[in-house]
Amino acid sequence: MTDDQLTPARFGAAYKAFMEAVTRAAAPPEGALFQRIRAHLGVDVTQIPVIAEEFDPYEHPNVQVALDDYLAMDGRNAELAGVAGQQRHYMDLGLSAVAGQGAIPGWAPAVEGPVDYVNFHLAGDQVLPCIQAGIYFVRDGDARLVVAVVGPSEQRGPRPVLKVEVMAAEPEKARALLADLRERIMRLNVYRGHVISLSPGSLGMGPQTLVAFHALPAVTRDDVILPEPLLERVERQTFRFAEHAAALLASGQSLKRGMLLYGPPGTGKTLTLMYLVGRMPGRTVLLAAGLGVGLLQAVVQMARTLAPAMVVIEDVDLIAEERGMPFGRGGPLLFELLNELDGLRDDADVIFALTTNRPEVLEPALAARPGRVDLAVELPLPDAPHRRRLLDLYARGLEGRNVDLDLVVARTEGASPAFIKELLRRAALLAATAGEGNVVTGTRLDAALEELAEGGRLAQRLLGFHRPGDEPPPPMPPAFPPGFPGREI
């Protein structure tokens, strides 16, 4: 080529061809996994998009159940492959890195290896192995898809997520698979209808520690010793309301509602909630206590998804103290609680059940709008007839001899149900250690009562008890001012 023929356009084209030849010559060899993906899809995989969806770590078992259900349909099957340990970083970077062979200069090609799993413990001691890092080669009739599941990893930043990525020659088929997956996750959710709690876990402990299943003891109505009008009001706010949810919604009424149970320690707030849970089978119950209270957004999101649901926040005063109180703790968690209470749609059948021993410190804004706290009920210390019923209840399985029940009722004035339960347990222990089997005498009850009363103010605070004649505890102030529509008068 002469100088007069060397135009800029010709030089540019020649230089481009030269650089492409150099790049092809320097390209790393194709790995077997890359070749398998290309052969499965039958197209140049470097030219098709990867469609991805991210999920919270606690959704990992739901994603696995949904994938298993999707692949079990007639006409569908899949082969599963992993990536060898030394190439695990490819999975953290995503399916495009595995399929984009030459995108990471200097890295060896991805090599097939065993699939990584992590076990999740579900209700009833069921263990579900979930894929932590694996690639499905899916055949759906004539369609071919590649689905990668990549579990939470510290390599992808401070917010751990589960990622599902899909490649298909026709991208709309990848989008359809993910939409199908979302529908199955909602329908087959492993948490629906169970009692669960969320707690902040770390990747070092395993993401499966974020959700725990709970088996609550069966509590019947006879086990809840409360004044009948009070118990009826609590029932009406919860499961009676739920029985008429469709009619109420049709008439334009909101289904979301809140209830506060307050009173001295040991008066049966937790027991009442366990009774209510048992009367609403199929309703998902989310317990928020301890460190789990810091996950309110996730708790309410799950309640919204799994409705009908109930969110239980015990000792709500720990996060909902009145703003402006000296040394108060009404901070970000309080605002988050208020926002979540307000953010639910009116057709969301979600109950917020709150408990506290200290209603006087609660933020009044909890009752400022309908759908927050619509009913506040004080659980009182039992009167004499109720103390007699409690003694009969907790003496089940014991044989009483020479017991003056009227005297025991009188001597337990000011005692909570929790104190009476512990009294019978302590008397039974004294009898058993003395070789008397399950026979409880008046003498054993007297000794047990003296042991418990020796705790003084501590017993009063922990179990709800003060002796007649002792300085009485201060009266329980109203949870909300007079006129509040849900206040128990």
C-alpha positions in Angstrom: 0.0 0.0 0.0 1.5 3.3 -1.1 1.5 6.4 1.1 -1.2 8.1 -1.1 -3.5 5.1 -0.5 -3.1 5.2 3.4 -6.1 7.2 4.4 -7.1 7.6 8.1 -10.2 5.4 7.5 -8.1 2.6 6.0 -5.5 2.9 8.8 -8.2 2.8 11.5 -9.9 -0.3 9.9 -6.5 -2.1 9.7 -5.6 -1.2 13.2 -8.9 -2.4 14.5 -8.5 -5.8 12.7 -5.0 -6.1 14.2 -6.2 -5.5 17.7 -9.1 -8.0 17.4 -6.6 -10.6 16.2 -4.3 -9.9 19.2 -7.3 -10.1 21.5 -8.4 -13.5 20.1 -4.9 -14.8 20.3 -4.6 -13.7 23.9 -8.0 -14.9 25.1 -7.9 -17.5 27.8 -9.1 -21.0 27.0 -12.8 -21.6 27.3 -13.7 -23.5 30.5 -15.9 -26.6 30.5 -18.6 -24.7 32.5 -18.7 -21.9 30.0 -18.9 -24.3 27.2 -21.8 -26.2 28.9 -23.8 -23.0 29.4 -23.3 -22.0 25.7 -24.2 -25.5 24.5 -27.3 -25.6 26.7 -28.6 -22.2 25.5 -27.4 -22.7 21.9 -26.5 -19.0 21.5 -23.5 -16.7 22.1 -24.0 -16.3 25.9 -21.8 -13.2 26.0 -24.5 -11.3 24.0 -27.6 -12.1 26.1 -28.7 -10.3 29.3 -28.8 -11.8 32.8 -32.1 -11.1 34.6 -31.7 -11.1 38.4 -33.8 -10.8 41.5 -32.6 -10.3 45.0 -34.2 -11.6 48.2 -33.7 -11.1 51.9 -31.7 -13.9 53.5 -34.7 -15.2 55.4 -36.4 -15.9 52.1 -33.8 -18.5 51.2 -36.0 -21.6 52.1 -38.9 -20.0 50.3 -36.9 -19.6 47.2 -35.7 -23.2 47.4 -39.2 -24.6 47.9 -40.5 -22.4 45.0 -37.7 -23.7 42.7 -38.3 -27.3 43.6 -42.0 -26.8 43.0 -41.4 -25.1 39.6 -39.1 -27.9 38.4 -41.5 -30.6 39.5 -44.0 -29.6 36.9 -44.6 -31.9 34.0 -42.4 -31.2 31.0 -39.7 -29.6 33.1 -36.4 -31.0 34.3 -33.0 -29.7 35.3 -29.5 -30.7 35.9 -27.5 -29.1 38.7 -23.9 -28.1 38.8 -21.6 -26.2 41.1 -18.4 -24.2 40.8 -15.2 -25.6 42.1 -14.0 -24.0 45.4 -11.1 -22.1 43.9 -13.5 -20.4 41.4 -16.2 -19.6 44.0 -15.6 -15.9 43.4 -17.2 -16.3 40.0 -20.5 -17.0 41.7 -20.2 -14.0 44.0 -19.7 -11.8 40.9 -22.7 -13.4 39.2 -23.7 -15.5 36.3 -22.4 -13.0 33.8 -18.9 -13.6 35.1 -19.3 -17.4 34.8 -20.7 -17.1 31.3 -18.6 -14.1 30.2 -15.4 -16.1 30.0 -12.9 -13.4 28.9 -14.4 -10.7 31.1 -11.9 -11.2 33.9 -8.3 -11.2 32.5 -5.8 -13.3 34.4 -8.5 -15.5 36.0 -8.6 -19.2 35.2 -11.8 -20.4 33.6 -14.6 -21.5 36.0 -14.5 -25.2 36.7 -17.4 -27.4 37.6 -17.5 -28.7 41.2 -19.9 -29.8 43.9 -23.0 -27.8 44.7 -22.8 -25.8 48.0 -25.8 -26.2 50.4 -26.9 -24.7 53.7 -29.5 -26.3 56.1 -32.5 -24.4 57.3 -34.4 -25.6 60.3 -38.2 -25.3 59.8 -41.2 -26.1 61.9 -41.5 -29.5 63.4 -37.8 -30.2 63.3 -37.9 -30.3 59.5 -34.5 -29.6 57.9 -34.5 -28.1 54.4 -31.2 -28.2 52.5 -31.0 -25.0 50.4 -28.6 -24.3 47.6 -25.9 -21.7 48.6 -24.1 -21.7 45.3 -25.3 -23.7 42.3 -26.4 -23.5 38.6 -29.5 -25.2 37.2 -29.6 -26.2 33.5 -33.3 -26.1 32.9 -35.3 -27.7 30.1 -38.9 -26.5 29.9 -40.3 -28.1 26.8 -38.4 -26.6 23.9 -37.1 -23.7 26.1 -33.7 -23.7 27.7 -32.7 -21.6 30.7 -29.8 -21.3 33.1 -30.6 -20.4 36.7 -28.0 -19.5 39.2 -28.7 -19.4 42.9 -26.1 -17.4 45.0 -26.6 -17.2 48.8 -25.8 -14.3 51.0 -22.1 -13.5 51.0 -19.8 -10.9 52.6 -18.1 -10.5 49.2 -21.0 -8.6 47.8 -21.1 -5.7 50.3 -22.6 -4.9 53.7 -26.2 -5.9 52.9 -26.3 -9.7 52.5 -28.9 -10.8 49.9 -29.9 -14.0 48.2 -29.6 -13.6 44.4 -31.4 -15.6 41.7 -30.1 -15.0 38.1 -31.6 -16.3 34.9 -30.3 -16.5 31.3 -32.3 -17.5 28.3 -32.0 -17.1 24.6 -35.3 -15.2 24.8 -35.1 -12.8 27.8 -38.8 -12.8 28.2 -38.7 -16.4 29.3 -36.2 -15.5 32.0 -38.6 -12.8 33.2 -41.5 -15.2 33.2 -39.5 -17.7 35.3 -38.8 -15.1 37.9 -42.4 -13.9 38.0 -43.5 -17.6 38.4 -41.0 -17.9 41.2 -42.4 -14.9 43.1 -45.9 -16.3 42.9 -44.8 -19.7 44.3 -42.8 -18.0 47.1 -46.0 -16.2 48.1 -48.2 -19.3 47.9 -45.8 -21.9 49.4 -44.2 -19.6 52.0 -42.7 -21.9 54.8 -43.5 -19.3 57.5 -47.2 -19.0 56.8 -49.4 -20.1 59.7 -46.5 -20.6 62.1 -45.3 -18.7 65.2 -41.9 -17.3 64.4 -39.4 -14.7 65.6 -36.7 -12.7 63.8 -33.3 -12.0 65.3 -30.3 -10.3 63.9 -27.8 -13.0 62.8 -24.4 -12.7 61.2 -23.1 -14.5 58.1 -20.5 -16.2 60.3 -23.3 -17.9 62.3 -25.3 -18.7 59.1 -28.2 -16.8 57.6 -30.6 -19.5 58.8 -30.3 -18.1 62.4 -32.4 -15.1 61.3 -35.8 -16.9 61.8 -36.8 -19.2 64.5 -39.9 -21.3 64.8 -41.8 -21.6 68.1 -44.2 -24.2 69.4 -46.4 -22.6 72.0 -48.1 -24.6 74.7 -51.8 -25.2 74.2 -53.8 -22.7 76.4 -57.5 -23.1 76.8 -60.1 -20.5 77.8 -60.3 -22.1 81.2 -56.6 -21.5 81.7 -57.0 -17.8 81.4 -58.4 -16.6 84.7 -59.6 -13.0 84.0 -62.8 -11.1 84.6 -65.3 -12.3 82.0 -66.1 -8.9 80.5 -62.5 -8.2 80.1 -61.7 -11.5 78.4 -64.7 -11.1 76.1 -63.5 -7.6 75.0 -60.0 -9.0 74.2 -61.6 -11.9 72.2 -63.8 -9.5 70.3 -60.8 -7.4 69.3 -58.9 -10.5 67.9 -60.4 -13.7 66.8 -64.1 -12.6 66.9 -63.1 -9.7 64.7 -61.3 -12.0 62.3 -64.4 -14.3 62.0 -66.3 -11.3 60.5 -63.4 -9.8 58.5 -65.0 -10.3 55.1 -68.2 -8.5 56.2 -66.4 -5.7 57.9 -64.2 -5.1 54.8 -67.2 -5.1 52.6 -68.7 -2.4 54.7 -65.6 -0.3 54.4 -64.1 -1.0 57.8 -60.4 -1.3 58.3 -59.0 -4.7 59.3 -55.7 -3.6 60.9 -56.0 -3.1 64.6 -53.9 -2.7 67.7 -54.3 -3.9 71.3 -52.4 -3.1 74.5 -52.4 -5.4 77.5 -51.0 -3.7 80.6 -50.8 -4.4 84.3 -48.5 -5.5 87.1 -46.0 -8.3 86.4 -47.4 -11.8 86.3 -51.0 -10.9 85.7 -51.2 -13.1 82.6 -50.5 -10.9 79.6 -48.3 -13.5 77.9 -50.6 -16.3 78.8 -53.6 -14.4 77.3 -51.7 -13.9 74.1 -50.9 -17.6 73.9 -54.5 -18.3 74.3 -55.5 -15.9 71.5 -52.9 -17.5 69.2 -54.4 -20.9 69.8 -57.8 -19.5 68.8 -56.6 -18.3 65.5 -55.1 -21.3 63.7 -53.6 -20.5 60.4 -52.7 -17.0 61.4 -49.0 -16.2 61.2 -47.6 -14.9 64.5 -44.4 -12.8 64.6 -42.8 -12.3 68.0 -40.7 -9.2 68.4 -38.7 -9.2 71.6 -35.1 -8.6 72.7 -32.8 -7.8 69.7 -35.6 -8.8 67.3 -37.4 -5.5 68.1 -34.7 -3.8 66.0 -36.0 -5.7 63.0 -39.5 -4.1 63.0 -39.4 -3.2 59.3 -38.7 -6.8 58.4 -41.3 -8.1 60.9 -44.1 -5.9 59.6 -43.1 -6.7 56.0 -43.5 -10.4 56.7 -46.8 -9.7 58.5 -48.1 -7.8 55.5 -47.0 -10.6 53.1 -48.4 -13.4 55.3 -51.6 -11.8 56.5 -53.7 -12.8 58.3 -51.0 -12.2 60.9 -50.4 -11.0 64.4 -47.3 -9.0 65.5 -46.6 -9.4 69.2 -44.3 -6.8 70.9 -43.8 -7.6 74.5 -42.5 -4.9 76.9 -43.3 -2.2 74.3 -42.2 0.5 76.8 -38.6 -0.4 76.0 -39.0 1.2 72.6 -42.0 3.4 72.9 -41.4 5.7 75.9 -43.0 9.1 75.7 -40.9 11.6 73.9 -39.4 14.2 76.1 -39.2 12.0 79.2 -35.9 12.3 81.1 -33.6 9.6 79.9 -36.4 8.3 77.7 -35.8 5.8 75.0 -38.4 7.1 72.5 -36.0 7.2 69.5 -35.8 5.7 66.1 -37.5 2.4 67.0 -40.5 4.3 68.2 -40.8 6.3 65.0 -40.4 3.1 63.0 -43.1 1.4 65.0 -45.5 4.4 64.4 -44.7 4.4 60.7 -45.2 0.7 60.3 -48.6 0.9 62.2 -49.7 3.7 59.8 -48.2 2.1 56.7 -50.4 -1.0 56.6 -53.4 -0.9 54.2 -56.9 -1.0 55.7 -57.5 -4.4 54.1 -54.5 -6.0 55.8 -55.8 -8.3 58.5 -52.9 -7.6 60.9 -53.2 -7.4 64.6 -50.6 -5.5 66.7 -50.6 -7.0 70.2 -48.5 -5.0 72.7 -47.8 -5.6 76.4 -46.2 -3.5 79.1 -45.9 -3.3 82.9 -45.4 0.5 82.7 -48.3 2.1 80.7 -47.6 5.5 82.2 -44.4 5.9 80.2 -45.9 5.1 76.8 -45.9 7.6 74.0 -49.5 8.9 73.6 -49.1 9.0 69.8 -49.5 5.2 69.9 -53.3 5.9 70.3 -53.4 9.0 68.1 -54.8 7.3 65.0 -57.2 4.4 64.4 -55.3 1.2 63.6 -52.6 1.9 66.1 -53.9 1.0 69.6 -57.7 0.7 69.4 -58.1 -1.2 72.7 -56.1 -0.8 75.9 -57.0 -3.3 78.7 -55.6 -3.5 82.2 -55.1 -7.1 83.5 -55.7 -6.7 87.3 -54.5 -8.7 90.2 -57.0 -11.5 90.9 -59.7 -11.0 93.5 -60.6 -13.8 96.0 -62.9 -15.8 93.6 -60.3 -15.7 90.9 -57.5 -16.7 93.2 -59.5 -19.7 94.2 -59.9 -20.6 90.5 -56.1 -20.2 90.0 -55.3 -22.5 93.0 -57.6 -25.1 91.5 -56.0 -24.6 88.0 -52.4 -25.0 89.1 -53.1 -27.8 91.6 -53.9 -30.1 88.7 -52.0 -33.4 89.2 -51.5 -32.7 92.9 -53.3 -34.3 95.8 -54.2 -31.8 98.5 -54.5 -32.9 102.2 -55.4 -30.8 105.2 -55.4 -27.7 103.1 -57.6 -24.8 104.3 -58.3 -23.3 100.9 -60.1 -20.3 102.3 -57.0 -19.5 104.4 -54.7 -19.9 101.3 -57.0 -17.6 99.3 -56.9 -15.0 102.1 -53.1 -15.2 102.5 -52.5 -14.7 98.8 -54.3 -11.4 98.7 -52.3 -9.2 96.3 -50.7 -12.1 94.5 -50.6 -12.4 90.8 -51.4 -15.5 88.8 -47.7 -16.1 88.2 -47.1 -16.0 92.0 -49.9 -18.5 92.7 -48.5 -20.8 90.0 -45.0 -20.6 91.5 -46.5 -21.2 95.0 -48.0 -24.5 93.9 -44.9 -25.5 92.1 -42.7 -24.7 95.2 -45.1 -26.7 97.5 -45.0 -29.6 95.1 -41.1 -29.5 95.1 -41.0 -29.4 98.9 -43.3 -32.5 99.0 -41.4 -34.4 96.4 -38.0 -33.8 98.1 -39.5 -35.0 101.4 -40.6 -38.2 99.8 -44.3 -37.4 99.9 -44.9 -37.8 96.1 -47.6 -35.5 94.8 -49.3 -34.9 98.1 -49.4 -31.3 99.1 -50.4 -30.4 102.6 -51.3 -27.1 104.2 -48.0 -27.2 106.0 -46.1 -27.4 102.7 -48.2 -24.5 101.2 -47.4 -22.4 104.3 -43.6 -23.2 103.9 -43.7 -22.4 100.2 -45.6 -19.1 100.9 -43.0 -18.0 103.5 -40.1 -18.8 101.1 -41.6 -16.8 98.3 -42.6 -13.9 100.6 -39.1 -13.6 101.8 -38.3 -12.1 98.5 -40.0 -8.9 99.7 -40.1 -6.1 97.1 -38.2 -8.3 94.6 -40.9 -10.9 94.8 -43.5 -8.1 94.3 -41.7 -6.9 91.2 -40.9 -10.3 89.6 -44.0 -12.3 90.5 -46.5 -9.7 91.5 -47.1 -10.1 95.2 -47.2 -8.1 98.4 -48.3 -9.2 101.8 -51.4 -7.7 103.3 -50.1 -5.0 105.6 -47.0 -4.3 103.6 -46.7 -1.0 101.9 -48.9 -1.5 98.8 -47.5 -0.9 95.3 -48.4 2.4 93.7 -51.7 2.2 91.8 -51.4 1.4 88.1 -51.9 4.7 86.2 -54.2 4.7 83.2 -52.5 3.7 79.9 -54.3 6.5 78.2 -56.3 9.5 79.3 -60.0 9.3 80.0 -62.0 9.4 76.8 -59.7 7.2 74.8 -62.1 4.9 72.8 -60.3 1.6 73.7 -59.5 2.3 77.3 -60.7 -0.2 79.8 -62.7 1.7 82.4 
